[in-house]
Amino acid sequence: MRVVLIMTTTADGFISKDPSDPAVFAHGYDELLFSEKTLEIGTVVMGLNAYRLLPHPFDGRLNIVMSTSPNVAEGIPGTLEFFSGSPQELIDSLEKRGISELAVIGGGQVNASFLVEGLVDEIYLMIAPYLFGQGLSLASGFDLETSLKLVDERRLGENAILLHYEVVK
Ligand SMILES: NC(=O)c1ccc[n+]([C@@H]2O[C@H](COP(=O)([O-])OP(=O)(O)OC[C@H]3O[C@@H](n4cnc5c(N)ncnc54)[C@H](OP(=O)(O)O)[C@@H]3O)[C@@H](O)[C@H]2O)c1
């Protein structure tokens, strides 16, 4: 499974102010890469907090929501599925269905739970021109020591930057 983390942060490394913040700052920058990459990959996984802030699941993609108390009734087969289990168990179950690529799209807890298990292969990081001073970091709640190799970087619009990393394993 190729696992790609796609995220927008402020210049000081925050993805939002708190778990209920819809991170509007990221939206303009997301559009520059997020749709293209996630449509290409086809399957996205997010945490329950991130999902609850969306107006609707992402069109044209299989949306998977991680939660320890999944609301299966809310699911729409092939479009919106809830998963209770570890990131590795999710990957195993997707592979059994013939899915070979997965985009991890936040929030901080889900990002961290994939990173801490060494399951992320690549990261597309959009750095938006904001400072928050405090908030949720890209990977929250785990002690990480993840080493990255920069494979590409480019400007996004006037003030943002895209960094493409491979995770060193
Ligand atoms: N800047 C950006 O690009 C960006 C992108 C996405 C989201 N965000 C922001 O991120 C924030 C939300 O992040 P967050 O860290 O608070 O929460 P989150 O990762 O979205 O969701 C956390 C919840 O997801 C479930 N979960 C997470 N990891 C799990 C795992 N490994 N196994 C099972 N369940 C798991 C748990 O739900 P249960 O309680 O049900 O167990 C947990 O309480 C929001 O403010 C949002 O706007 C920003």
The ligand as an ORCA input file, in Angstrom:
! r2SCAN-3c Opt
* xyz 0 1
  N      -5.029     21.995      7.891
  C      -5.505     20.931      7.301
  O      -5.122     20.605      6.155
  C      -6.497     20.059      8.032
  C      -6.948     18.881      7.434
  C      -7.838     18.082      8.132
  C      -8.269     18.452      9.397
  N      -7.817     19.592      9.944
  C      -8.231     19.982     11.304
  O      -7.903     18.946     12.212
  C      -8.731     19.088     13.356
  C      -9.189     17.718     13.811
  O      -8.056     16.983     14.191
  P      -8.009     16.126     15.552
  O      -6.593     15.745     15.798
  O      -8.760     16.865     16.602
  O      -8.910     14.866     15.235
  P      -9.000     13.762     14.074
  O      -7.717     13.072     13.888
  O      -9.692     14.340     12.902
  O     -10.093     12.789     14.770
  C      -9.844     12.239     16.022
  C     -10.849     11.162     16.277
  O     -10.793     10.211     15.227
  C     -10.800      8.898     15.767
  N      -9.465      8.330     15.514
  C      -8.333      8.986     15.236
  N      -7.322      8.129     15.063
  C      -7.851      6.917     15.217
  C      -7.309      5.625     15.154
  N      -6.032      5.414     14.861
  N      -8.120      4.589     15.384
  C      -9.426      4.780     15.661
  N     -10.008      5.996     15.744
  C      -9.208      7.041     15.516
  C     -11.128      9.035     17.230
  O     -12.538      9.057     17.270
  P     -13.361      8.325     18.472
  O     -13.419      9.353     19.517
  O     -14.671      7.993     17.865
  O     -12.608      7.129     18.868
  C     -10.560     10.397     17.567
  O     -11.213     11.006     18.650
  C      -9.878     20.008     12.971
  O      -9.706     21.264     13.588
  C      -9.722     20.141     11.458
  O     -10.158     21.397     10.944
  C      -6.952     20.413      9.293
*
